[in-house]
Amino acid sequence: MKNTVTTFQAMKDKGEKISMLTAYDYSTAKLEDAAGINGILVGDSLGNVVLGYDTTIPVTVEDMIHHGAAVARGAKNSLVVVDMPFLSYQTSVYDAVVNAGKIMKETQCDCVKLEGGKSVCPQIKAITDASIPVMAHIGLTPQSVNAFGGFKVQGKTLEAAQQLIEDAKAVEEAGAFAVVLECVPEKLARKVTEAIHIPTIGIGAGAGCDGQILVYADMLSMFSDFSPKFVRSFANVGEIMSQAFKEYDAAVKDSSFPAQEHTFKIDEEVLDKLY
C-alpha cells in the first residue's frame, strides 16, 4: 500500500514507528521500497555522498530534480520526499512556491522538505496552500552549517531548547505534516515529540521520536569520509564492494574474466567466409 502523508499521521496516532532512509538513484530506491521502508528522502546530502562536496551548500534545484525523478521512478509504495536545496526557498515566499512546484512537477515526488523553524513558516504555509505537502527540518540544519560553526548538537541550553520546541510548534501550525529533528538531545527530542501532533523523524535524536532516518550510505558503511556518532552500521557493504572491485581487477588482468560462459558464439562458417 502506498505510504502518504496521512499514513505517517496514522502511524504516529497508533504509536507505530516510521522508517525512512535516503536514496539518490532508481536501483537503491527500488530496494528500499521493496524492503518496506515507509519514506525515502532524496536528501541534499547527495552533495556529500554522491557529488563529493564538503557541505550541502553547492547543491542545486537541478541536482535535486535529476536524482529525485530517478528515485520516484523506483519507489512505488514509499513516500518520496525531495529536499529543497540552499537558497531555493530562503530568498522569498514566491521563490519557495515556484521551486517547490518545479520539484514536484519534474520529479513526481510526494512532498518536499525544507530546513528551518519560525523563520521559514511563511514559506511552509505558502507551499502547503499550493497543495504541496511539506516536511520541516529543525535542530542541526546542514544548510546552516556555516552559521552554526560546524556540525554541532543543538538545543543544549535552556534558551536553545525552548526555541526548538517553539520552532516545532510553529512549523506544525504553518502546515508541515512532519518534522525532522537532527542532532538533538534524546530527552529534548522526546519533549518535542510529545508537544506536537505531527510525526517527528529523528536523526541523532534518540528513540523517542515517531520515526528514524539515516543516510543509506552511512548505515551500509559505504561512505568513509565521516561517520556521525548517531549512525549504526547495519552491514559493511563498503568492504564487500571494495573486495569485489579488487577481485574484478585481478580477474581482468589475469584473463580469468570473461570466461567462456560469459561470451557469445558465432557460426564457424561465417568466420571462414570473412576476408
MARGU-882434 format. One record per residue (C-alpha): x negated, y, z negated. Coordinates in nm, 2 decimals, m for minus. Layout:
REM residues N
<atom><X>X</X><Y>Y</Y><Z>Z</Z></atom>
...
***
This chain:
REM residues 275
<atom><X>0.00</X><Y>0.00</Y><Z>0.00</Z></atom>
<atom><X>m0.13</X><Y>0.35</Y><Z>0.09</Z></atom>
<atom><X>m0.26</X><Y>0.55</Y><Z>m0.20</Z></atom>
<atom><X>m0.12</X><Y>0.90</Y><Z>m0.21</Z></atom>
<atom><X>m0.13</X><Y>1.20</Y><Z>m0.45</Z></atom>
<atom><X>0.19</X><Y>1.06</Y><Z>m0.61</Z></atom>
<atom><X>0.02</X><Y>0.72</Y><Z>m0.66</Z></atom>
<atom><X>m0.26</X><Y>0.90</Y><Z>m0.86</Z></atom>
<atom><X>0.00</X><Y>1.07</Y><Z>m1.08</Z></atom>
<atom><X>0.20</X><Y>0.75</Y><Z>m1.13</Z></atom>
<atom><X>m0.12</X><Y>0.57</Y><Z>m1.23</Z></atom>
<atom><X>m0.20</X><Y>0.84</Y><Z>m1.50</Z></atom>
<atom><X>0.16</X><Y>0.82</Y><Z>m1.63</Z></atom>
<atom><X>0.13</X><Y>0.44</Y><Z>m1.66</Z></atom>
<atom><X>m0.22</X><Y>0.46</Y><Z>m1.82</Z></atom>
<atom><X>m0.38</X><Y>0.28</Y><Z>m1.52</Z></atom>
<atom><X>m0.73</X><Y>0.37</Y><Z>m1.43</Z></atom>
<atom><X>m0.81</X><Y>0.53</Y><Z>m1.09</Z></atom>
<atom><X>m1.11</X><Y>0.41</Y><Z>m0.89</Z></atom>
<atom><X>m1.29</X><Y>0.64</Y><Z>m0.65</Z></atom>
<atom><X>m1.62</X><Y>0.63</Y><Z>m0.45</Z></atom>
<atom><X>m1.78</X><Y>0.85</Y><Z>m0.19</Z></atom>
<atom><X>m1.82</X><Y>0.74</Y><Z>0.17</Z></atom>
<atom><X>m1.96</X><Y>0.91</Y><Z>0.47</Z></atom>
<atom><X>m1.90</X><Y>0.67</Y><Z>0.76</Z></atom>
<atom><X>m1.65</X><Y>0.43</Y><Z>0.91</Z></atom>
<atom><X>m1.81</X><Y>0.10</Y><Z>0.81</Z></atom>
<atom><X>m1.86</X><Y>0.19</Y><Z>0.44</Z></atom>
<atom><X>m1.50</X><Y>0.33</Y><Z>0.43</Z></atom>
<atom><X>m1.36</X><Y>0.00</Y><Z>0.56</Z></atom>
<atom><X>m1.55</X><Y>m0.20</Y><Z>0.29</Z></atom>
<atom><X>m1.44</X><Y>0.03</Y><Z>0.01</Z></atom>
<atom><X>m1.08</X><Y>0.03</Y><Z>0.14</Z></atom>
<atom><X>m1.07</X><Y>m0.35</Y><Z>0.16</Z></atom>
<atom><X>m1.21</X><Y>m0.37</Y><Z>m0.20</Z></atom>
<atom><X>m0.90</X><Y>m0.18</Y><Z>m0.33</Z></atom>
<atom><X>m1.07</X><Y>0.15</Y><Z>m0.42</Z></atom>
<atom><X>m0.79</X><Y>0.40</Y><Z>m0.48</Z></atom>
<atom><X>m0.96</X><Y>0.71</Y><Z>m0.34</Z></atom>
<atom><X>m1.25</X><Y>0.78</Y><Z>m0.11</Z></atom>
<atom><X>m1.42</X><Y>1.11</Y><Z>m0.13</Z></atom>
<atom><X>m1.61</X><Y>1.24</Y><Z>0.17</Z></atom>
<atom><X>m1.83</X><Y>1.45</Y><Z>m0.06</Z></atom>
<atom><X>m2.06</X><Y>1.73</Y><Z>0.04</Z></atom>
<atom><X>m2.31</X><Y>1.51</Y><Z>m0.14</Z></atom>
<atom><X>m2.37</X><Y>1.38</Y><Z>0.22</Z></atom>
<atom><X>m2.61</X><Y>1.68</Y><Z>0.23</Z></atom>
<atom><X>m2.84</X><Y>1.49</Y><Z>m0.01</Z></atom>
<atom><X>m2.76</X><Y>1.13</Y><Z>0.07</Z></atom>
<atom><X>m2.71</X><Y>1.14</Y><Z>0.45</Z></atom>
<atom><X>m2.88</X><Y>1.46</Y><Z>0.57</Z></atom>
<atom><X>m3.17</X><Y>1.48</Y><Z>0.33</Z></atom>
<atom><X>m3.11</X><Y>1.83</Y><Z>0.19</Z></atom>
<atom><X>m3.22</X><Y>1.91</Y><Z>m0.17</Z></atom>
<atom><X>m2.87</X><Y>2.05</Y><Z>m0.25</Z></atom>
<atom><X>m2.52</X><Y>2.06</Y><Z>m0.10</Z></atom>
<atom><X>m2.56</X><Y>2.43</Y><Z>m0.01</Z></atom>
<atom><X>m2.65</X><Y>2.38</Y><Z>0.36</Z></atom>
<atom><X>m2.36</X><Y>2.15</Y><Z>0.44</Z></atom>
<atom><X>m2.11</X><Y>2.30</Y><Z>0.69</Z></atom>
<atom><X>m1.75</X><Y>2.26</Y><Z>0.77</Z></atom>
<atom><X>m1.85</X><Y>2.09</Y><Z>1.09</Z></atom>
<atom><X>m2.06</X><Y>1.84</Y><Z>0.89</Z></atom>
<atom><X>m1.76</X><Y>1.76</Y><Z>0.67</Z></atom>
<atom><X>m1.53</X><Y>1.71</Y><Z>0.97</Z></atom>
<atom><X>m1.77</X><Y>1.48</Y><Z>1.15</Z></atom>
<atom><X>m1.81</X><Y>1.25</Y><Z>0.86</Z></atom>
<atom><X>m1.45</X><Y>1.30</Y><Z>0.73</Z></atom>
<atom><X>m1.30</X><Y>1.18</Y><Z>1.05</Z></atom>
<atom><X>m1.51</X><Y>0.87</Y><Z>1.06</Z></atom>
<atom><X>m1.41</X><Y>0.78</Y><Z>0.70</Z></atom>
<atom><X>m1.04</X><Y>0.85</Y><Z>0.77</Z></atom>
<atom><X>m1.05</X><Y>0.61</Y><Z>1.07</Z></atom>
<atom><X>m1.19</X><Y>0.34</Y><Z>0.84</Z></atom>
<atom><X>m0.97</X><Y>0.38</Y><Z>0.53</Z></atom>
<atom><X>m0.61</X><Y>0.27</Y><Z>0.58</Z></atom>
<atom><X>m0.50</X><Y>0.24</Y><Z>0.22</Z></atom>
<atom><X>m0.74</X><Y>0.45</Y><Z>0.01</Z></atom>
<atom><X>m0.66</X><Y>0.82</Y><Z>m0.04</Z></atom>
<atom><X>m0.91</X><Y>1.01</Y><Z>0.17</Z></atom>
<atom><X>m1.04</X><Y>1.34</Y><Z>0.01</Z></atom>
<atom><X>m1.27</X><Y>1.57</Y><Z>0.20</Z></atom>
<atom><X>m1.49</X><Y>1.83</Y><Z>0.03</Z></atom>
<atom><X>m1.47</X><Y>2.19</Y><Z>0.13</Z></atom>
<atom><X>m1.84</X><Y>2.30</Y><Z>0.16</Z></atom>
<atom><X>m2.01</X><Y>2.60</Y><Z>0.02</Z></atom>
<atom><X>m1.86</X><Y>2.94</Y><Z>0.14</Z></atom>
<atom><X>m1.57</X><Y>2.77</Y><Z>0.33</Z></atom>
<atom><X>m1.33</X><Y>2.89</Y><Z>0.06</Z></atom>
<atom><X>m1.51</X><Y>3.13</Y><Z>m0.18</Z></atom>
<atom><X>m1.51</X><Y>3.43</Y><Z>0.07</Z></atom>
<atom><X>m1.13</X><Y>3.48</Y><Z>0.08</Z></atom>
<atom><X>m0.79</X><Y>3.31</Y><Z>0.03</Z></atom>
<atom><X>m0.74</X><Y>3.34</Y><Z>0.41</Z></atom>
<atom><X>m1.07</X><Y>3.16</Y><Z>0.49</Z></atom>
<atom><X>m0.98</X><Y>2.89</Y><Z>0.23</Z></atom>
<atom><X>m0.65</X><Y>2.81</Y><Z>0.40</Z></atom>
<atom><X>m0.79</X><Y>2.83</Y><Z>0.75</Z></atom>
<atom><X>m1.08</X><Y>2.60</Y><Z>0.67</Z></atom>
<atom><X>m0.87</X><Y>2.36</Y><Z>0.47</Z></atom>
<atom><X>m0.62</X><Y>2.34</Y><Z>0.76</Z></atom>
<atom><X>m0.91</X><Y>2.28</Y><Z>1.01</Z></atom>
<atom><X>m1.05</X><Y>2.00</Y><Z>0.79</Z></atom>
<atom><X>m0.71</X><Y>1.84</Y><Z>0.76</Z></atom>
<atom><X>m0.62</X><Y>1.86</Y><Z>1.13</Z></atom>
<atom><X>m0.95</X><Y>1.74</Y><Z>1.26</Z></atom>
<atom><X>m1.03</X><Y>1.46</Y><Z>1.01</Z></atom>
<atom><X>m0.67</X><Y>1.33</Y><Z>0.95</Z></atom>
<atom><X>m0.77</X><Y>1.31</Y><Z>0.58</Z></atom>
<atom><X>m0.51</X><Y>1.32</Y><Z>0.30</Z></atom>
<atom><X>m0.63</X><Y>1.62</Y><Z>0.10</Z></atom>
<atom><X>m0.93</X><Y>1.85</Y><Z>0.03</Z></atom>
<atom><X>m1.14</X><Y>1.91</Y><Z>m0.27</Z></atom>
<atom><X>m1.30</X><Y>2.24</Y><Z>m0.38</Z></atom>
<atom><X>m1.51</X><Y>2.35</Y><Z>m0.68</Z></atom>
<atom><X>m1.43</X><Y>2.60</Y><Z>m0.95</Z></atom>
<atom><X>m1.18</X><Y>2.69</Y><Z>m1.21</Z></atom>
<atom><X>m0.98</X><Y>3.01</Y><Z>m1.27</Z></atom>
<atom><X>m1.18</X><Y>3.19</Y><Z>m1.00</Z></atom>
<atom><X>m1.05</X><Y>2.97</Y><Z>m0.72</Z></atom>
<atom><X>m0.70</X><Y>2.94</Y><Z>m0.84</Z></atom>
<atom><X>m0.56</X><Y>3.19</Y><Z>m0.57</Z></atom>
<atom><X>m0.72</X><Y>2.97</Y><Z>m0.31</Z></atom>
<atom><X>m0.58</X><Y>2.65</Y><Z>m0.46</Z></atom>
<atom><X>m0.23</X><Y>2.80</Y><Z>m0.47</Z></atom>
<atom><X>m0.25</X><Y>2.92</Y><Z>m0.11</Z></atom>
<atom><X>m0.38</X><Y>2.59</Y><Z>0.02</Z></atom>
<atom><X>m0.11</X><Y>2.39</Y><Z>m0.16</Z></atom>
<atom><X>0.15</X><Y>2.64</Y><Z>m0.04</Z></atom>
<atom><X>0.04</X><Y>2.55</Y><Z>0.31</Z></atom>
<atom><X>0.13</X><Y>2.18</Y><Z>0.22</Z></atom>
<atom><X>m0.23</X><Y>2.07</Y><Z>0.19</Z></atom>
<atom><X>m0.29</X><Y>1.88</Y><Z>m0.14</Z></atom>
<atom><X>m0.60</X><Y>2.00</Y><Z>m0.34</Z></atom>
<atom><X>m0.82</X><Y>1.81</Y><Z>m0.58</Z></atom>
<atom><X>m1.01</X><Y>2.05</Y><Z>m0.81</Z></atom>
<atom><X>m1.36</X><Y>2.01</Y><Z>m0.95</Z></atom>
<atom><X>m1.49</X><Y>2.17</Y><Z>m1.27</Z></atom>
<atom><X>m1.78</X><Y>2.12</Y><Z>m1.51</Z></atom>
<atom><X>m2.10</X><Y>2.08</Y><Z>m1.32</Z></atom>
<atom><X>m2.02</X><Y>2.21</Y><Z>m0.97</Z></atom>
<atom><X>m2.31</X><Y>2.13</Y><Z>m0.74</Z></atom>
<atom><X>m2.24</X><Y>2.42</Y><Z>m0.51</Z></atom>
<atom><X>m2.32</X><Y>2.65</Y><Z>m0.81</Z></atom>
<atom><X>m2.65</X><Y>2.47</Y><Z>m0.90</Z></atom>
<atom><X>m2.85</X><Y>2.79</Y><Z>m0.84</Z></atom>
<atom><X>m2.62</X><Y>2.99</Y><Z>m1.08</Z></atom>
<atom><X>m2.65</X><Y>2.71</Y><Z>m1.34</Z></atom>
<atom><X>m3.02</X><Y>2.70</Y><Z>m1.32</Z></atom>
<atom><X>m3.02</X><Y>2.33</Y><Z>m1.23</Z></atom>
<atom><X>m2.81</X><Y>2.02</Y><Z>m1.28</Z></atom>
<atom><X>m2.71</X><Y>2.05</Y><Z>m1.65</Z></atom>
<atom><X>m2.44</X><Y>1.92</Y><Z>m1.87</Z></atom>
<atom><X>m2.15</X><Y>2.17</Y><Z>m1.90</Z></atom>
<atom><X>m1.92</X><Y>2.27</Y><Z>m2.19</Z></atom>
<atom><X>m2.16</X><Y>2.21</Y><Z>m2.48</Z></atom>
<atom><X>m2.09</X><Y>2.54</Y><Z>m2.66</Z></atom>
<atom><X>m1.76</X><Y>2.65</Y><Z>m2.81</Z></atom>
<atom><X>m1.71</X><Y>2.92</Y><Z>m2.55</Z></atom>
<atom><X>m1.80</X><Y>2.69</Y><Z>m2.26</Z></atom>
<atom><X>m1.58</X><Y>2.41</Y><Z>m2.39</Z></atom>
<atom><X>m1.29</X><Y>2.64</Y><Z>m2.43</Z></atom>
<atom><X>m1.34</X><Y>2.77</Y><Z>m2.08</Z></atom>
<atom><X>m1.34</X><Y>2.42</Y><Z>m1.94</Z></atom>
<atom><X>m1.01</X><Y>2.35</Y><Z>m2.10</Z></atom>
<atom><X>m0.87</X><Y>2.67</Y><Z>m1.97</Z></atom>
<atom><X>m1.00</X><Y>2.61</Y><Z>m1.62</Z></atom>
<atom><X>m0.84</X><Y>2.26</Y><Z>m1.62</Z></atom>
<atom><X>m0.50</X><Y>2.41</Y><Z>m1.72</Z></atom>
<atom><X>m0.54</X><Y>2.69</Y><Z>m1.46</Z></atom>
<atom><X>m0.61</X><Y>2.46</Y><Z>m1.16</Z></atom>
<atom><X>m0.32</X><Y>2.24</Y><Z>m1.27</Z></atom>
<atom><X>m0.09</X><Y>2.55</Y><Z>m1.28</Z></atom>
<atom><X>m0.23</X><Y>2.66</Y><Z>m0.94</Z></atom>
<atom><X>m0.11</X><Y>2.33</Y><Z>m0.79</Z></atom>
<atom><X>m0.40</X><Y>2.09</Y><Z>m0.79</Z></atom>
<atom><X>m0.29</X><Y>1.73</Y><Z>m0.80</Z></atom>
<atom><X>m0.61</X><Y>1.61</Y><Z>m0.98</Z></atom>
<atom><X>m0.93</X><Y>1.74</Y><Z>m1.12</Z></atom>
<atom><X>m1.29</X><Y>1.61</Y><Z>m1.11</Z></atom>
<atom><X>m1.48</X><Y>1.65</Y><Z>m1.44</Z></atom>
<atom><X>m1.86</X><Y>1.63</Y><Z>m1.38</Z></atom>
<atom><X>m2.13</X><Y>1.62</Y><Z>m1.64</Z></atom>
<atom><X>m1.90</X><Y>1.70</Y><Z>m1.93</Z></atom>
<atom><X>m1.95</X><Y>1.56</Y><Z>m2.29</Z></atom>
<atom><X>m1.73</X><Y>1.25</Y><Z>m2.33</Z></atom>
<atom><X>m1.52</X><Y>1.38</Y><Z>m2.62</Z></atom>
<atom><X>m1.46</X><Y>1.71</Y><Z>m2.45</Z></atom>
<atom><X>m1.35</X><Y>1.53</Y><Z>m2.13</Z></atom>
<atom><X>m1.10</X><Y>1.33</Y><Z>m2.33</Z></atom>
<atom><X>m0.96</X><Y>1.65</Y><Z>m2.47</Z></atom>
<atom><X>m0.92</X><Y>1.80</Y><Z>m2.13</Z></atom>
<atom><X>m0.75</X><Y>1.48</Y><Z>m2.01</Z></atom>
<atom><X>m0.50</X><Y>1.50</Y><Z>m2.29</Z></atom>
<atom><X>m0.45</X><Y>1.87</Y><Z>m2.24</Z></atom>
<atom><X>m0.32</X><Y>1.85</Y><Z>m1.88</Z></atom>
<atom><X>m0.06</X><Y>1.64</Y><Z>m1.69</Z></atom>
<atom><X>m0.26</X><Y>1.58</Y><Z>m1.37</Z></atom>
<atom><X>m0.52</X><Y>1.30</Y><Z>m1.35</Z></atom>
<atom><X>m0.88</X><Y>1.36</Y><Z>m1.44</Z></atom>
<atom><X>m1.15</X><Y>1.19</Y><Z>m1.24</Z></atom>
<atom><X>m1.48</X><Y>1.16</Y><Z>m1.43</Z></atom>
<atom><X>m1.84</X><Y>1.15</Y><Z>m1.31</Z></atom>
<atom><X>m2.07</X><Y>1.16</Y><Z>m1.61</Z></atom>
<atom><X>m1.77</X><Y>1.25</Y><Z>m1.83</Z></atom>
<atom><X>m1.71</X><Y>0.92</Y><Z>m2.01</Z></atom>
<atom><X>m1.44</X><Y>0.66</Y><Z>m2.02</Z></atom>
<atom><X>m1.16</X><Y>0.89</Y><Z>m2.15</Z></atom>
<atom><X>m1.09</X><Y>1.03</Y><Z>m1.80</Z></atom>
<atom><X>m0.80</X><Y>0.89</Y><Z>m1.60</Z></atom>
<atom><X>m1.04</X><Y>0.76</Y><Z>m1.33</Z></atom>
<atom><X>m1.40</X><Y>0.75</Y><Z>m1.23</Z></atom>
<atom><X>m1.60</X><Y>0.84</Y><Z>m0.92</Z></atom>
<atom><X>m1.96</X><Y>0.77</Y><Z>m0.82</Z></atom>
<atom><X>m2.17</X><Y>0.83</Y><Z>m0.51</Z></atom>
<atom><X>m2.17</X><Y>0.49</Y><Z>m0.35</Z></atom>
<atom><X>m2.54</X><Y>0.51</Y><Z>m0.26</Z></atom>
<atom><X>m2.62</X><Y>0.56</Y><Z>m0.63</Z></atom>
<atom><X>m2.42</X><Y>0.27</Y><Z>m0.76</Z></atom>
<atom><X>m2.57</X><Y>0.04</Y><Z>m0.50</Z></atom>
<atom><X>m2.93</X><Y>0.17</Y><Z>m0.57</Z></atom>
<atom><X>m2.97</X><Y>0.29</Y><Z>m0.22</Z></atom>
<atom><X>m3.07</X><Y>0.65</Y><Z>m0.30</Z></atom>
<atom><X>m3.41</X><Y>0.67</Y><Z>m0.47</Z></atom>
<atom><X>m3.47</X><Y>1.04</Y><Z>m0.47</Z></atom>
<atom><X>m3.29</X><Y>1.09</Y><Z>m0.80</Z></atom>
<atom><X>m3.07</X><Y>0.87</Y><Z>m1.03</Z></atom>
<atom><X>m2.85</X><Y>1.06</Y><Z>m1.28</Z></atom>
<atom><X>m2.81</X><Y>0.92</Y><Z>m1.63</Z></atom>
<atom><X>m2.44</X><Y>0.85</Y><Z>m1.57</Z></atom>
<atom><X>m2.50</X><Y>0.61</Y><Z>m1.28</Z></atom>
<atom><X>m2.47</X><Y>0.24</Y><Z>m1.33</Z></atom>
<atom><X>m2.62</X><Y>0.02</Y><Z>m1.06</Z></atom>
<atom><X>m2.37</X><Y>m0.25</Y><Z>m0.96</Z></atom>
<atom><X>m2.60</X><Y>m0.41</Y><Z>m0.70</Z></atom>
<atom><X>m2.96</X><Y>m0.35</Y><Z>m0.58</Z></atom>
<atom><X>m2.86</X><Y>m0.31</Y><Z>m0.22</Z></atom>
<atom><X>m3.15</X><Y>m0.08</Y><Z>m0.16</Z></atom>
<atom><X>m3.40</X><Y>m0.35</Y><Z>m0.24</Z></atom>
<atom><X>m3.21</X><Y>m0.60</Y><Z>m0.03</Z></atom>
<atom><X>m3.22</X><Y>m0.36</Y><Z>0.27</Z></atom>
<atom><X>m3.58</X><Y>m0.29</Y><Z>0.22</Z></atom>
<atom><X>m3.67</X><Y>m0.66</Y><Z>0.22</Z></atom>
<atom><X>m3.46</X><Y>m0.72</Y><Z>0.53</Z></atom>
<atom><X>m3.63</X><Y>m0.44</Y><Z>0.72</Z></atom>
<atom><X>m3.97</X><Y>m0.58</Y><Z>0.63</Z></atom>
<atom><X>m3.87</X><Y>m0.93</Y><Z>0.74</Z></atom>
<atom><X>m3.73</X><Y>m0.80</Y><Z>1.07</Z></atom>
<atom><X>m4.05</X><Y>m0.60</Y><Z>1.13</Z></atom>
<atom><X>m4.26</X><Y>m0.92</Y><Z>1.07</Z></atom>
<atom><X>m4.03</X><Y>m1.13</Y><Z>1.29</Z></atom>
<atom><X>m4.06</X><Y>m0.89</Y><Z>1.58</Z></atom>
<atom><X>m4.43</X><Y>m0.87</Y><Z>1.55</Z></atom>
<atom><X>m4.49</X><Y>m1.25</Y><Z>1.53</Z></atom>
<atom><X>m4.24</X><Y>m1.31</Y><Z>1.81</Z></atom>
<atom><X>m4.02</X><Y>m1.54</Y><Z>1.60</Z></atom>
<atom><X>m3.73</X><Y>m1.30</Y><Z>1.68</Z></atom>
<atom><X>m3.55</X><Y>m1.31</Y><Z>1.91</Z></atom>
<atom><X>m3.53</X><Y>m1.69</Y><Z>1.93</Z></atom>
<atom><X>m3.35</X><Y>m1.90</Y><Z>2.19</Z></atom>
<atom><X>m3.02</X><Y>m1.88</Y><Z>2.01</Z></atom>
<atom><X>m3.03</X><Y>m1.50</Y><Z>2.04</Z></atom>
<atom><X>m3.08</X><Y>m1.49</Y><Z>2.41</Z></atom>
<atom><X>m2.86</X><Y>m1.52</Y><Z>2.73</Z></atom>
<atom><X>m2.92</X><Y>m1.77</Y><Z>3.02</Z></atom>
<atom><X>m2.93</X><Y>m1.73</Y><Z>3.39</Z></atom>
<atom><X>m2.90</X><Y>m2.00</Y><Z>3.66</Z></atom>
<atom><X>m3.24</X><Y>m2.10</Y><Z>3.78</Z></atom>
<atom><X>m3.12</X><Y>m2.10</Y><Z>4.15</Z></atom>
<atom><X>m3.05</X><Y>m1.72</Y><Z>4.11</Z></atom>
<atom><X>m3.41</X><Y>m1.67</Y><Z>3.98</Z></atom>
<atom><X>m3.55</X><Y>m1.88</Y><Z>4.27</Z></atom>
<atom><X>m3.39</X><Y>m1.65</Y><Z>4.52</Z></atom>
<atom><X>m3.53</X><Y>m1.34</Y><Z>4.37</Z></atom>
<atom><X>m3.81</X><Y>m1.17</Y><Z>4.56</Z></atom>
***
